[in-house]
Amino acid sequence: MSISVFDLFKIGVGPSSSHTVGPMLAAAEFAAELETRGVAADVSRVEVALYGSLSATGVGHGTDNSVIVGLMGERPNSIDPEMILPEVEALKANHKLKLLNRFEIDFVWERDMRFLEENLDYHPNAMRLSAFAAEGQILFENTYYSIGGGFVIDESQATADAHLVPQVELPYEFNNAVELLNLCQDNGLRISELMMENEKVWRTEQEIRDGLMDIWAAMKECIANGLHKEGTLPGGLFVKRRAMGLHKSLIRSTKPNVISSTLGAMDWVNLYALAVNEENAGGGRMVTAPTNGAAGIIPAVLMYYMEFTPNPSEENVVDFLLAAAAIGALCKKNASISGAEVGCQGEVGSACAMAAAGLCEVLGGTPAQVENAAEIGLEHNLGLTCDPVGGLVQVPCIERNAIAAMKAINATQMSLRGDGEHFISLDKVIKTMRDTGMDMQDKYKETSRGGLAVNAIEC
């Protein structure tokens, strides 16, 4: 499976890559297929069936709303997040949906938006879309699986495992960390350099650099937006935004330049992570990194590097994101980045490992030290459950990103103090994450039926 850095870092909207971005993309692809088949104008009604985790926490994650705007033809990377709720409210009032924003069809929410407790075999994040003609016959139907990080496959791909077939031949293909390190050693390459050579299969080097700088610009914009909003987050938990108040407090006391104290730096890292994840929880524009629920970790660590290190450059941003993507690809290939599949260890754990790898890379770490940093970051998130209170990406998700960002920095510090030799390999930790996820009960995997999700609610 060939995974690009732009597969792992995608501009989208909150609050969830698997429950918001993925379903919106699937619905948009479904609508586009109706047009390709020449039946879009014949559609009278569309039925949406959400299964498993998409059903259990779909409302809290905005799955239902994202499907609606996806059917309208909107896509996560270009949609204006502010238009989603007004469009959905209008639909609920008049029972009309603008398919592809051109064909007005009937859509009765209580009838056509179905939340089913049933799990489909392939993946817990499943949805089936069906388009009907006026006489009731099915014009087209397909099942989609949102497999984490905004990745979506349909029934035919799931059946044939087509998504596991290498899309292209890479000059330095690797399927585990051992292969990655061997390739770096044999060819005298840093991890970011190896990743750059692989990326050139899809794009020119300038396109890669420009694209990654666009990703970084979107991350910075998300942080900035989070720093200038106050009030409570939507969803009914009345969780207060804290980033704006913390920012004002830090501005009064110090500024983010040369590190003067460890605690001072920690305050800023926490701030960056909180800002991103509050924006995500509010449904704002942000970047999957590699998922929405874990989207604050990599921007927080990269911003920490850019603000606290003397003379950082755009080159550092590119190298950071390329090295981080190498680790994210390994987590996705050999385990999962989906909270519904392996718990939050697959989201926050993977992001922590990616951030540690990126930071170690730009601080001059060897490939072995980068692998060690990623291993430390992931190892100490093993077993982390996904149990969002109220099905919302707020508690414990927002604070969890801040804590994991600090873990990533500490993992880098520890690895740089060593020579890259360590007891447990990254490959073994990724395998352990996969095995732990398989053993984890479903109530701890993004269903809000266990853990904090039930113990935090007062009866």
Backbone torsions as a table, in degrees:
resi	resn	phi	psi	omega
1	MET	NA	118.6	-179.0
2	SER	-92.9	116.8	-175.8
3	ILE	-115.4	124.6	178.7
4	SER	-88.4	156.9	173.6
5	VAL	-58.6	-29.8	-179.0
6	PHE	-81.9	-6.9	169.0
7	ASP	-78.2	-33.9	-176.7
8	LEU	-87.0	-30.2	177.4
9	PHE	-113.8	106.9	-177.6
10	LYS	-131.6	135.3	176.4
11	ILE	-75.9	128.8	-178.6
12	GLY	-154.1	-151.4	179.7
13	VAL	-131.7	159.1	178.0
14	GLY	-84.9	170.5	10.3
15	PRO	-101.5	-2.8	-173.8
16	SER	-144.2	135.7	177.0
17	SER	-71.0	-39.3	-177.7
18	SER	-84.5	-26.9	-175.5
19	HIS	-106.0	-13.3	179.4
20	THR	-119.2	-59.3	-177.3
21	VAL	-64.3	-50.6	-179.0
22	GLY	-58.8	-52.5	178.4
23	PRO	-60.5	-37.1	177.0
24	MET	-63.1	-44.2	178.9
25	LEU	-63.9	-42.8	179.5
26	ALA	-61.4	-44.0	179.9
27	ALA	-65.5	-38.2	177.8
28	ALA	-65.5	-39.6	177.8
29	GLU	-66.4	-38.3	177.4
30	PHE	-61.9	-47.2	-179.8
31	ALA	-62.8	-41.3	178.8
32	ALA	-64.0	-36.0	179.0
33	GLU	-67.0	-35.1	176.0
34	LEU	-60.0	-40.8	179.4
35	GLU	-70.0	-41.2	179.1
36	THR	-59.4	-39.2	-179.5
37	ARG	-78.9	-5.8	177.9
38	GLY	75.9	23.0	-176.8
39	VAL	-117.4	1.9	-175.9
40	ALA	-57.2	-40.6	-178.3
41	ALA	-70.7	-16.6	-178.8
42	ASP	-92.7	-5.9	-176.7
43	VAL	-72.4	131.0	177.4
44	SER	-106.2	-30.2	-176.7
45	ARG	-154.6	146.6	174.0
46	VAL	-122.7	135.3	177.4
47	GLU	-112.2	134.8	179.4
48	VAL	-113.0	122.5	176.7
49	ALA	-117.7	117.5	179.4
50	LEU	-102.9	133.3	-175.9
51	TYR	-118.2	160.1	170.2
52	GLY	55.8	-128.4	-177.0
53	SER	-66.7	-32.4	177.3
54	LEU	-63.2	-31.2	177.2
55	SER	-79.0	-44.6	-173.4
56	ALA	-63.9	-42.2	-177.3
57	THR	-121.5	18.3	-175.7
58	GLY	-62.8	-41.9	-178.3
59	VAL	-65.1	-45.5	-180.0
60	GLY	-64.2	-29.5	-179.4
61	HIS	-93.8	-1.5	179.8
62	GLY	74.0	23.6	-179.3
63	THR	-61.7	-45.3	-178.0
64	ASP	-60.7	-45.8	180.0
65	ASN	-64.9	-39.6	-177.6
66	SER	-67.7	-33.7	176.7
67	VAL	-64.2	-41.0	-179.4
68	ILE	-60.4	-50.1	-178.2
69	VAL	-70.9	-27.0	174.0
70	GLY	-64.5	-41.8	176.8
71	LEU	-63.9	-26.1	176.6
72	MET	-75.8	-8.7	179.2
73	GLY	102.9	1.2	-179.8
74	GLU	-77.7	148.4	179.6
75	ARG	-126.0	151.3	-172.0
76	PRO	-59.0	-33.5	-174.7
77	ASN	-80.6	-11.5	-175.9
78	SER	-126.4	-11.0	-175.9
79	ILE	-68.4	146.6	170.3
80	ASP	-85.0	111.6	-176.4
81	PRO	-56.3	-25.5	-177.1
82	GLU	-71.5	-14.6	-176.7
83	MET	-89.2	-11.7	-171.0
84	ILE	-64.8	-56.9	-175.5
85	LEU	-62.8	-44.5	177.7
86	PRO	-59.1	-39.8	179.7
87	GLU	-65.6	-41.1	-179.9
88	VAL	-67.8	-41.1	178.7
89	GLU	-63.9	-38.8	177.7
90	ALA	-64.7	-40.7	178.5
91	LEU	-62.4	-44.5	-179.1
92	LYS	-63.7	-28.7	-178.4
93	ALA	-80.5	-39.8	-174.9
94	ASN	-109.9	-2.8	176.9
95	HIS	59.5	32.5	178.6
96	LYS	-126.2	136.8	178.7
97	LEU	-119.8	134.3	179.0
98	LYS	-91.3	87.3	179.6
99	LEU	-61.9	125.5	-177.1
100	LEU	56.2	19.5	-179.5
101	ASN	61.2	22.1	-179.3
102	ARG	-133.2	-35.7	-173.7
103	PHE	-109.1	115.0	-179.2
104	GLU	-81.9	121.1	-179.0
105	ILE	-127.6	164.4	177.2
106	ASP	-74.0	139.3	172.0
107	PHE	-150.6	104.0	178.0
108	VAL	-98.1	113.9	-170.5
109	TRP	-53.2	-48.4	-175.5
110	GLU	-65.5	-25.2	-178.7
111	ARG	-95.3	-39.5	-167.8
112	ASP	-101.9	-11.4	175.3
113	MET	-109.1	103.1	-171.5
114	ARG	-110.2	128.9	176.6
115	PHE	-107.4	112.1	-173.9
116	LEU	-113.9	133.7	-179.1
117	GLU	-73.8	-16.5	-177.6
118	GLU	-61.1	140.7	173.4
119	ASN	-100.8	132.8	172.3
120	LEU	-84.8	154.9	-168.3
121	ASP	-65.0	-40.1	-168.2
122	TYR	-69.5	-44.6	-174.9
123	HIS	-158.2	146.1	-179.1
124	PRO	-69.2	-18.1	177.5
125	ASN	-96.8	86.4	-174.9
126	ALA	-126.4	148.4	175.7
127	MET	-149.2	143.3	178.3
128	ARG	-119.6	129.2	179.4
129	LEU	-114.1	134.0	-177.8
130	SER	-132.6	130.7	178.1
131	ALA	-109.8	130.5	-176.0
132	PHE	-117.0	146.6	171.5
133	ALA	-82.1	172.5	-178.3
134	ALA	-60.9	-32.5	-178.8
135	GLU	-80.1	-5.8	176.1
136	GLY	103.8	-11.4	-179.1
137	GLN	-75.6	149.7	179.7
138	ILE	-77.0	124.6	176.8
139	LEU	-86.4	-36.6	177.9
140	PHE	-164.4	142.6	179.6
141	GLU	-145.4	140.6	177.6
142	ASN	-152.7	153.0	177.3
143	THR	-110.8	136.6	-177.9
144	TYR	-124.2	148.9	177.8
145	TYR	-124.0	123.5	177.4
146	SER	-94.4	100.1	-165.0
147	ILE	-94.4	14.9	175.0
148	GLY	110.5	141.4	176.6
149	GLY	68.4	18.3	-178.2
150	GLY	84.8	2.7	175.3
151	PHE	-75.8	135.2	179.6
152	VAL	-133.4	135.8	170.8
153	ILE	-129.2	156.7	178.3
154	ASP	-103.2	-177.0	-173.7
155	GLU	-60.3	-40.6	-178.1
156	SER	-65.9	-38.9	177.8
157	GLN	-68.7	-39.6	178.9
158	ALA	-64.9	-40.7	-178.9
159	THR	-66.8	-40.5	-176.1
160	ALA	-92.5	-2.5	-172.6
161	ASP	51.6	35.2	-177.2
162	ALA	-63.9	-27.6	-179.0
163	HIS	-71.7	-10.9	178.9
164	LEU	-92.3	-5.8	179.5
165	VAL	-81.0	128.5	179.3
166	PRO	-53.7	130.2	-176.9
167	GLN	-77.1	-36.0	-179.1
168	VAL	-143.3	165.3	175.4
169	GLU	-93.7	117.3	-178.6
170	LEU	-91.4	148.1	178.3
171	PRO	-65.2	-28.9	-179.5
172	TYR	-132.3	67.6	-179.9
173	GLU	-72.1	133.3	176.6
174	PHE	-139.7	143.3	-179.0
175	ASN	-117.3	-4.7	175.9
176	ASN	-154.0	171.6	-175.5
177	ALA	-68.8	-32.3	178.1
178	VAL	-61.2	-46.4	178.0
179	GLU	-62.6	-40.0	179.3
180	LEU	-61.4	-47.4	-178.8
181	LEU	-66.5	-38.7	178.1
182	ASN	-63.8	-41.2	178.1
183	LEU	-63.8	-40.4	178.1
184	CYS	-63.4	-44.6	-178.3
185	GLN	-67.1	-45.7	-176.0
186	ASP	-66.8	-28.5	-174.9
187	ASN	-110.4	4.2	178.5
188	GLY	63.0	39.0	-175.8
189	LEU	-114.8	145.6	165.4
190	ARG	-77.5	163.9	-178.5
191	ILE	-62.5	-41.3	179.9
192	SER	-65.7	-35.6	178.4
193	GLU	-67.4	-41.0	177.5
194	LEU	-63.3	-43.7	179.0
195	MET	-63.5	-37.9	178.4
196	MET	-62.0	-42.8	178.6
197	GLU	-62.8	-39.3	177.1
198	ASN	-65.7	-42.1	-178.3
199	GLU	-63.1	-27.1	-178.5
200	LYS	-66.0	-13.1	174.2
201	VAL	-64.8	-33.0	-177.5
202	TRP	-96.7	-34.3	-171.7
203	ARG	-143.1	164.1	172.2
204	THR	-73.5	162.6	-180.0
205	GLU	-61.9	-38.5	180.0
206	GLN	-66.5	-38.6	176.9
207	GLU	-63.8	-38.3	178.3
208	ILE	-63.6	-49.0	-178.7
209	ARG	-63.4	-43.9	179.0
210	ASP	-63.1	-42.0	-179.7
211	GLY	-64.1	-40.9	179.4
212	LEU	-70.6	-32.8	175.4
213	MET	-70.0	-31.7	172.9
214	ASP	-64.1	-41.1	176.8
215	ILE	-61.0	-45.3	179.9
216	TRP	-64.9	-39.1	177.6
217	ALA	-61.8	-40.5	178.8
218	ALA	-67.1	-36.9	176.8
219	MET	-63.6	-45.7	-179.9
220	LYS	-64.7	-38.9	178.0
221	GLU	-63.4	-39.0	178.3
222	CYS	-63.4	-42.4	176.8
223	ILE	-60.9	-47.9	-178.5
224	ALA	-60.1	-42.6	178.7
225	ASN	-62.4	-41.1	-179.9
226	GLY	-65.8	-27.5	-179.3
227	LEU	-78.1	-12.5	-174.1
228	HIS	-118.9	19.3	177.1
229	LYS	-124.3	142.8	177.8
230	GLU	-133.2	-177.5	-177.1
231	GLY	103.3	-157.4	-179.0
232	THR	-113.3	154.2	179.8
233	LEU	-81.3	151.3	-178.2
234	PRO	-72.3	161.0	173.6
235	GLY	121.7	-15.7	175.5
236	GLY	104.3	-8.8	176.4
237	LEU	-84.9	-16.1	179.8
238	PHE	57.9	41.4	176.4
239	VAL	-73.8	127.1	-178.0
240	LYS	-80.0	139.7	169.8
241	ARG	-70.3	134.4	-177.5
242	ARG	-113.9	-17.8	-171.4
243	ALA	-61.2	-43.1	-177.0
244	MET	-62.6	-45.2	179.7
245	GLY	-65.6	-41.4	179.0
246	LEU	-64.9	-38.8	179.5
247	HIS	-62.2	-46.2	179.3
248	LYS	-60.5	-39.2	179.6
249	SER	-65.5	-41.9	-179.2
250	LEU	-70.7	-36.4	178.2
251	ILE	-61.5	-37.0	-179.7
252	ARG	-70.0	-29.9	-172.0
253	SER	-98.4	-33.5	-175.4
254	THR	-163.1	176.4	175.9
255	LYS	-132.1	149.0	-174.7
256	PRO	-79.8	81.7	174.3
257	ASN	-119.8	-119.4	178.0
258	VAL	-69.0	138.2	-178.1
259	ILE	-61.3	120.4	177.0
260	SER	-100.0	-26.2	176.8
261	SER	-158.4	152.3	179.4
262	THR	-61.4	-42.9	-178.2
263	LEU	-64.6	-36.7	178.5
264	GLY	-63.3	-42.8	177.8
265	ALA	-64.6	-40.0	180.0
266	MET	-59.1	-39.2	179.7
267	ASP	-58.3	-42.9	-178.1
268	TRP	-71.6	-39.0	177.1
269	VAL	-62.1	-45.2	177.0
270	ASN	-58.3	-42.8	-178.8
271	LEU	-59.9	-48.6	-177.8
272	TYR	-60.1	-44.3	-178.3
273	ALA	-66.8	-43.9	179.3
274	LEU	-60.9	-42.3	-178.3
275	ALA	-59.8	-46.4	-179.5
276	VAL	-63.8	-47.0	-173.5
277	ASN	-77.2	-22.1	170.2
278	GLU	-71.2	-38.6	174.5
279	GLU	-62.4	-42.2	178.8
280	ASN	-61.5	-46.8	-179.5
281	ALA	-62.5	-27.8	178.8
282	GLY	-86.4	3.0	177.9
283	GLY	80.6	21.3	-178.2
284	GLY	-81.6	178.6	178.7
285	ARG	-79.3	134.8	-179.3
286	MET	-159.7	-172.8	-175.3
287	VAL	-120.2	128.7	171.6
288	THR	-64.0	131.5	-174.6
289	ALA	-151.7	66.7	-1.3
290	PRO	-89.1	-4.2	177.5
291	THR	-128.5	173.0	176.5
292	ASN	-74.3	-41.6	-177.9
293	GLY	-61.9	-22.7	179.4
294	ALA	-114.7	21.6	-168.8
295	ALA	-74.3	-12.2	-177.3
296	GLY	-86.3	-15.9	-170.4
297	ILE	-71.3	-54.2	-177.3
298	ILE	-65.3	-46.3	175.8
299	PRO	-59.2	-38.3	-179.0
300	ALA	-65.0	-43.4	-178.5
301	VAL	-71.5	-40.2	178.7
302	LEU	-67.1	-40.5	176.9
303	MET	-64.6	-39.2	174.9
304	TYR	-56.2	-46.2	179.5
305	TYR	-63.8	-45.9	-175.4
306	MET	-68.7	-32.2	-176.7
307	GLU	-89.1	-29.1	-172.7
308	PHE	-105.7	-4.6	-179.0
309	THR	-105.2	134.1	178.9
310	PRO	-63.5	133.3	171.7
311	ASN	58.2	48.2	173.7
312	PRO	-71.6	158.9	-178.4
313	SER	-137.8	169.8	176.6
314	GLU	-60.2	-32.4	177.8
315	GLU	-57.9	-36.9	178.9
316	ASN	-64.7	-39.2	179.0
317	VAL	-61.1	-46.8	-179.2
318	VAL	-61.6	-46.7	-179.1
319	ASP	-63.9	-40.5	178.6
320	PHE	-58.5	-51.3	-175.5
321	LEU	-68.9	-34.6	178.1
322	LEU	-66.7	-45.1	179.1
323	ALA	-65.4	-40.4	177.7
324	ALA	-61.5	-40.0	-178.4
325	ALA	-65.8	-32.7	177.6
326	ALA	-59.4	-42.2	179.8
327	ILE	-72.7	-39.5	177.5
328	GLY	-61.3	-38.6	178.2
329	ALA	-63.1	-39.9	178.7
330	LEU	-65.1	-41.4	178.8
331	CYS	-63.4	-41.4	-179.0
332	LYS	-71.4	-41.0	-178.7
333	LYS	-65.7	-41.3	-167.9
334	ASN	-108.6	-4.6	175.3
335	ALA	-147.2	-108.8	179.4
336	SER	-169.1	152.1	171.2
337	ILE	-111.1	17.7	-177.8
338	SER	-102.1	122.3	176.8
339	GLY	-63.3	-30.8	179.1
340	ALA	-72.6	-15.4	-177.9
341	GLU	-101.5	-42.4	-176.4
342	VAL	-130.5	9.3	-177.3
343	GLY	85.5	-177.1	-174.9
344	CYS	-70.4	-15.9	173.9
345	GLN	-57.8	-30.7	178.9
346	GLY	-75.9	-22.6	179.7
347	GLU	-98.8	-69.5	-179.4
348	VAL	-66.5	-38.8	179.1
349	GLY	-62.5	-47.0	178.9
350	SER	-63.6	-42.6	-180.0
351	ALA	-64.6	-38.5	178.0
352	CYS	-62.8	-44.8	177.9
353	ALA	-62.9	-41.8	179.2
354	MET	-63.6	-44.5	-179.4
355	ALA	-64.5	-41.2	178.5
356	ALA	-62.1	-42.5	179.4
357	ALA	-63.8	-44.6	-179.7
358	GLY	-62.4	-44.3	-179.6
359	LEU	-66.1	-43.0	178.9
360	CYS	-61.5	-38.8	179.8
361	GLU	-61.1	-48.8	-175.4
362	VAL	-78.2	-13.7	174.5
363	LEU	-90.5	8.0	173.8
364	GLY	93.1	13.1	-179.6
365	GLY	-65.7	147.7	173.6
366	THR	-72.9	163.9	175.6
367	PRO	-53.5	-38.5	179.2
368	ALA	-66.4	-38.1	177.6
369	GLN	-69.0	-36.9	176.9
370	VAL	-62.4	-45.3	177.7
371	GLU	-61.6	-39.6	178.8
372	ASN	-64.6	-42.9	178.7
373	ALA	-60.5	-44.2	178.6
374	ALA	-63.2	-40.2	-179.7
375	GLU	-62.7	-44.9	179.2
376	ILE	-62.1	-45.3	-178.9
377	GLY	-60.6	-41.3	-178.4
378	LEU	-77.8	-40.9	-176.7
379	GLU	-55.6	-38.1	-174.7
380	HIS	-93.0	20.4	166.3
381	ASN	-122.7	4.6	-179.5
382	LEU	-59.3	138.5	177.9
383	GLY	83.9	0.5	-177.7
384	LEU	-67.3	123.5	-176.5
385	THR	-87.3	159.3	174.8
386	CYS	-111.0	98.4	-175.0
387	ASP	-135.3	61.3	-174.8
388	PRO	-65.4	129.5	179.9
389	VAL	-65.2	129.0	178.9
390	GLY	69.2	11.9	-177.6
391	GLY	69.2	16.5	-177.7
392	LEU	-104.8	148.3	-179.7
393	VAL	-87.7	64.1	-174.6
394	GLN	-132.1	-61.2	179.6
395	VAL	-117.0	119.6	7.4
396	PRO	-96.3	13.1	-165.9
397	CYS	-61.1	-42.3	-174.3
398	ILE	-64.5	-53.4	179.3
399	GLU	-64.8	-33.2	-177.6
400	ARG	-61.1	-33.7	177.2
401	ASN	-66.7	-40.1	179.1
402	ALA	-64.5	-43.8	179.7
403	ILE	-63.7	-42.3	-178.6
404	ALA	-68.5	-32.4	176.7
405	ALA	-62.6	-41.9	177.0
406	MET	-66.9	-36.8	176.0
407	LYS	-60.4	-40.3	-179.1
408	ALA	-63.7	-41.9	179.0
409	ILE	-65.5	-42.7	179.1
410	ASN	-65.8	-38.6	177.7
411	ALA	-60.6	-40.5	177.8
412	THR	-64.7	-44.2	179.6
413	GLN	-59.5	-42.9	-179.1
414	MET	-66.4	-40.9	-178.2
415	SER	-68.7	-38.0	-179.6
416	LEU	-70.4	-20.7	175.6
417	ARG	-80.2	-10.0	179.1
418	GLY	-110.4	-170.5	-178.0
419	ASP	-111.3	12.4	-179.9
420	GLY	96.6	-14.9	177.5
421	GLU	-79.7	134.5	178.2
422	HIS	-156.8	165.9	-168.7
423	PHE	-75.7	-46.4	-177.4
424	ILE	-107.5	129.5	-179.1
425	SER	-81.5	158.8	175.8
426	LEU	-59.7	-39.7	179.5
427	ASP	-58.6	-40.7	-179.5
428	LYS	-69.6	-35.1	178.7
429	VAL	-69.3	-40.3	177.4
430	ILE	-63.3	-42.1	176.8
431	LYS	-62.0	-40.0	178.5
432	THR	-64.8	-39.0	176.0
433	MET	-60.1	-44.1	178.5
434	ARG	-62.0	-47.6	-178.7
435	ASP	-64.3	-41.0	178.6
436	THR	-63.5	-40.5	178.0
437	GLY	-63.3	-38.1	178.3
438	MET	-65.8	-36.0	-178.9
439	ASP	-80.8	-19.6	-176.3
440	MET	-67.5	134.4	177.8
441	GLN	-64.7	148.0	-176.7
442	ASP	-59.6	-28.4	-177.1
443	LYS	-67.1	-14.1	177.2
444	TYR	-103.0	13.8	-176.8
445	LYS	-124.2	72.1	171.9
446	GLU	60.2	37.2	174.3
447	THR	-111.7	-12.4	-176.9
448	SER	59.2	33.0	179.3
449	ARG	-112.6	9.5	179.7
450	GLY	-156.6	174.3	175.8
451	GLY	64.0	-141.0	-178.8
452	LEU	-59.7	-30.7	-176.1
453	ALA	-60.1	-30.9	179.4
454	VAL	-102.5	-33.0	-176.8
455	ASN	-77.1	-21.3	-179.5
456	ALA	-82.9	-15.1	-177.4
457	ILE	-89.6	122.1	177.7
458	GLU	-82.3	128.9	179.9
459	CYS	-82.4	NA	NA
